[in-house]
Amino acid sequence: MNIFFLLAPFSVALGLAALGAFWWTLRSGQYDDPAGDASRILIDDPEDRPA
């Protein structure tokens, strides 16, 4: 039973840290243009080819 008092707050803190990291990625604009990023990989750019 003593381990419960150690692991329960640890798991709550870990969950809050994950939520905070997700919130930080939302605020920093990581998910602003998912459609553009997905289509950018399909563009055949001649400048990207090796010489």
trRosetta pair geometry for C-beta under 8 A, 3 or more apart (Angstrom, degrees):
i j d omega theta_ij theta_ji phi_ij phi_ji
1 4 5.6 -41 -165 18 47 119
1 5 7.5 43 146 -15 66 97
2 5 5.9 -52 -162 31 44 109
2 6 7.0 35 145 -11 68 105
3 6 5.5 -59 -155 40 43 111
3 7 5.8 27 155 -11 77 113
4 7 6.1 -61 -132 45 28 99
4 8 5.7 31 171 -27 67 112
5 8 6.5 -35 -121 28 22 111
5 9 7.6 15 175 -2 49 105
6 9 7.3 -76 -167 40 23 95
6 10 6.4 15 151 -15 62 121
7 10 5.4 -64 -145 43 36 115
7 11 6.0 34 161 -21 73 106
8 11 6.1 -55 -145 34 26 106
8 12 6.6 24 156 -15 61 107
9 12 5.6 -55 -145 39 36 112
9 13 6.1 37 156 -20 68 107
10 13 5.7 -56 -147 38 29 111
10 14 6.3 31 154 -19 64 107
11 14 5.5 -51 -144 37 33 114
11 15 6.4 35 155 -18 64 104
12 15 5.7 -54 -149 37 31 112
12 16 6.4 29 153 -16 64 107
13 16 5.7 -55 -146 39 32 110
13 17 6.3 36 153 -22 65 105
14 17 5.6 -50 -146 34 31 113
14 18 6.5 32 153 -18 63 103
15 18 5.7 -53 -149 36 33 111
15 19 6.4 32 152 -17 65 106
16 19 5.5 -51 -145 38 34 113
16 20 6.2 38 153 -21 65 105
17 20 5.6 -52 -147 37 31 113
17 21 6.4 33 153 -20 64 103
18 21 5.7 -51 -147 35 32 111
18 22 6.5 33 153 -18 64 104
19 22 5.7 -53 -148 37 32 112
19 23 6.3 34 152 -20 65 105
20 23 5.6 -52 -145 36 32 112
20 24 6.3 37 153 -23 64 104
21 24 5.5 -50 -148 33 32 115
21 25 6.7 31 154 -17 63 102
22 25 5.9 -54 -152 35 33 108
22 26 6.6 35 150 -19 64 104
23 26 5.6 -53 -152 35 34 114
23 27 6.3 29 153 -15 67 108
24 27 5.8 -57 -146 40 31 108
24 28 6.1 21 158 -14 66 113
25 28 5.9 -59 -137 42 30 105
25 30 4.2 -34 -176 18 91 143
25 31 7.1 72 140 -18 98 97
26 30 7.1 -66 -74 37 26 96
26 31 6.6 -23 -112 26 61 117
29 32 4.6 -1 -169 -36 86 123
31 34 6.1 -8 -161 -48 71 106
33 36 3.9 -16 161 33 116 120
33 37 6.0 125 108 -22 84 88
34 37 5.7 -56 -146 38 35 111
34 38 6.2 34 157 -21 67 108
35 38 5.8 -55 -147 37 31 111
35 39 6.4 17 159 -9 65 109
36 39 6.1 -62 -143 43 29 100
36 40 6.1 40 156 -36 65 107
37 40 5.7 -47 -143 22 29 118
37 41 7.6 34 160 -23 57 95
38 41 6.8 -53 -170 19 32 107
39 42 5.6 -57 -163 34 52 113
39 43 7.2 64 144 -38 73 93
40 43 5.8 -38 -157 8 43 117
45 48 4.3 76 81 0 106 109
45 49 7.7 -164 98 -21 64 78
46 49 5.9 -39 -161 8 47 117
